[in-house]
Amino acid sequence: MRTPRNVSGSDLIKSLQVLGYESSRQVGSHIRLTTQLDGEYHITVPNHAPLRLGTFKSILKLVAVHHTLTVEELLEKLDL
């Protein structure tokens, strides 16, 4: 599956709610999300439109590793 382009930070944050992520705090344009699913885990997402591809891919990799998914499985789950 090809990595989607032009995904904004707010789109990614809404999609991550499927995995139980909720906004826990915000400093400037960076929003920290926390999930209790599969153990407590925090991730910071810049609320930029669009996210840089490298930033987007690194966030996907971190989330996929935490939930023991591949990036492709994660993209399907997030419906991006």
N, C-alpha and C positions, 0 to 999 in steps of 0.2 A: 504494500500500500504506500502510496506517495504521501509525503508530509504536506499537509495543507499550508498554503501561503495566506498572507493577509489576515491572520488570526489576531484579534485584539486581546489585550489583557483581560478586559471585562468578559469577553466571550469565553476565554479559557477558565476564568473563575466560575462562571455559570455552569460550564461543562463539568468542572471538578466536583460540583455539589453531588453528582451521582455517586461519588466515592466517599461521601460524608464530609467533605471539606467545607469549613465555615470560616468566615473572616474573623480573625481574632484581634487584629490591630492594623493600623495604617500609619505610615510615616511618609509624608509627601505623596509621591505617586506609587509607592511600593506597598503592596497589601500582603500581610502575612496570613496564610491559611493554615488551619489546624484540622486534623482528622483523628478520630479515635479508632477507626476501622483498621484492623491488623496492627494495633498498637498506636500510641500517640506519635504523630509525625507532623512536622511543620515545613512549610514551603513558602517562599516569598515570590510573588508574581508582580512584575512591574505593570502598572496600569497604563500601558502605552498602546497606541493604535497606528500601525500594526506592530506586533512584537517582532524583534529581529529573529531571523530564522535560527541562528545559533542559540539564542536565549530560549526560544520555544523548544528546540530539540533537547537542550540540557534539562529543562523542567520536565519534559515528558520522560526522559530517561530516569531521573530521580524518582518520579512518582511510580513508574513502572517497576523499578527495582523494589520499592517499598511494598508494593502490592503483589509481588512475584508474578508479573505479567511481562509479555514482550511489548515493545512500543506499538506494534501493529495491533495487538489485542487491546491495548489501552486506547488507541485511536478509535477502534470500533466501539468500545464501551462509552467513550466520550461523545461519539457521533459528531466528529469534527470533519 
